[in-house]
Amino acid sequence: MKTIQALIEQGDCLDVLKNYPDNFFDLIVTSPPYADSRTKTYGGIKPDEYVEWFLPRSEQFLRVLKPTGTFILNIKERVVDGERHTYVIELILNMRKQGWLWTEEFIWHKKNCHPGKWPNRFRDAWERCLQFNKSRHFNMYQENVMVPMGKWAETRLKHLGPNDVIRFESQVGSGFGKNIANWVGRTMAYPTNVLHIATETGNKNHSAAFPRALPEWFIKLFTQEGDWVLDPFVGSGTTCEVAQKLRRNSVGIDIVPEYVEMARKRVVETQLYLLDDE
Ligand SMILES: C[S@@+](CC[C@H](N)C(=O)[O-])C[C@H]1O[C@@H](n2cnc3c(N)ncnc32)[C@H](O)[C@@H]1O
């Protein structure tokens, strides 16, 4: 069996990626440092300067991504002075000018959020996972993320009306149509663009680690075995650990040496686990 590689590199991804060739990665999936006016966090990038900081890095991401590849950016705008800052919206507009297509937006619903109380807002229980592409023809393996049909089918598919047995065109002129009868007798369906994934409380080593299930879903959807995955802000190494388990090659980059050590350890542990499994 072909060896799967997981390389964890230390440095600013802006510099490290300059050593990588054009059109190399099949998927980039990452959660970048927060825009934060408090400099003590590892990011320390001021919200007003976030776009300017991000764009040279996304230029590298654009260069190293294959034309058939996808870039998933997990990000959420912070509240600054009582209102949502606009840096994510500005980032999307500027990345489009840089040459990216803003293909889709997935919502990560943190389904295990505990309740909270603030004077003027409720618990923030979702984050954006923005999908960017270089071309409209990107690889997508939808069958890999199918979900059980669910309870709706039991009632909805029981009594089909006249519009359910034909391709019924959208009434709002969107160009989309649906044929409900197509789903009769099937056990699996395609998911929506809302991902209900619990945050993981197990990872105590990194304050902002995302759950394994998040990169896992995108890696399954956008890559095949042996493909190359990049996480340019890899933190504790979640993306590379998951990529390795799914038999995808990966590169993870982080600027903080302690996180690099942590990520390397996780990847080595995963490699041993794979060997045990074979
Ligand atoms: C939100 S965390 C990522 C957490 C990661 N998804 C995980 O599961 O552990 C962002 C990471 O980006 C790193 N970072 C910040 N600036 C960077 C840069 N210029 N290049 C590479 N990594 C950077 C930080 O050290 C931090 O670990």
PDBQT file of the ligand as one rigid body, heavy atoms in Angstrom, charges set to zero:
ROOT
HETATM    1  C1  LIG A 301      -7.748  28.916  14.986  1.00  0.00    +0.000 C 
HETATM    2  S1  LIG A 301      -6.179  28.204  15.160  1.00  0.00    +0.000 S 
HETATM    3  C2  LIG A 301      -6.282  26.696  14.277  1.00  0.00    +0.000 C 
HETATM    4  C3  LIG A 301      -6.697  25.537  15.130  1.00  0.00    +0.000 C 
HETATM    5  C4  LIG A 301      -6.722  24.229  14.375  1.00  0.00    +0.000 C 
HETATM    6  N1  LIG A 301      -7.825  24.180  13.429  1.00  0.00    +0.000 N 
HETATM    7  C5  LIG A 301      -6.854  23.037  15.341  1.00  0.00    +0.000 C 
HETATM    8  O1  LIG A 301      -7.775  22.242  15.196  1.00  0.00    +0.000 OA
HETATM    9  O2  LIG A 301      -6.041  22.929  16.261  1.00  0.00    +0.000 OA
HETATM   10  C6  LIG A 301      -5.155  29.202  14.141  1.00  0.00    +0.000 C 
HETATM   11  C7  LIG A 301      -3.688  28.840  14.178  1.00  0.00    +0.000 C 
HETATM   12  O3  LIG A 301      -3.001  29.676  13.233  1.00  0.00    +0.000 OA
HETATM   13  C8  LIG A 301      -1.673  29.869  13.685  1.00  0.00    +0.000 C 
HETATM   14  N2  LIG A 301      -1.100  31.018  12.961  1.00  0.00    +0.000 N 
HETATM   15  C9  LIG A 301      -1.303  32.345  13.191  1.00  0.00    +0.000 A 
HETATM   16  N3  LIG A 301      -0.676  33.072  12.262  1.00  0.00    +0.000 NA
HETATM   17  C10 LIG A 301      -0.076  32.185  11.398  1.00  0.00    +0.000 A 
HETATM   18  C11 LIG A 301       0.696  32.329  10.216  1.00  0.00    +0.000 A 
HETATM   19  N4  LIG A 301       0.979  33.538   9.729  1.00  0.00    +0.000 N 
HETATM   20  N5  LIG A 301       1.118  31.217   9.576  1.00  0.00    +0.000 NA
HETATM   21  C12 LIG A 301       0.835  29.980  10.084  1.00  0.00    +0.000 A 
HETATM   22  N6  LIG A 301       0.123  29.791  11.214  1.00  0.00    +0.000 NA
HETATM   23  C13 LIG A 301      -0.346  30.881  11.864  1.00  0.00    +0.000 A 
HETATM   24  C14 LIG A 301      -1.835  30.026  15.185  1.00  0.00    +0.000 C 
HETATM   25  O4  LIG A 301      -0.635  29.720  15.878  1.00  0.00    +0.000 OA
HETATM   26  C15 LIG A 301      -2.972  29.041  15.507  1.00  0.00    +0.000 C 
HETATM   27  O5  LIG A 301      -2.484  27.806  15.967  1.00  0.00    +0.000 OA
ENDROOT
TORSDOF 0
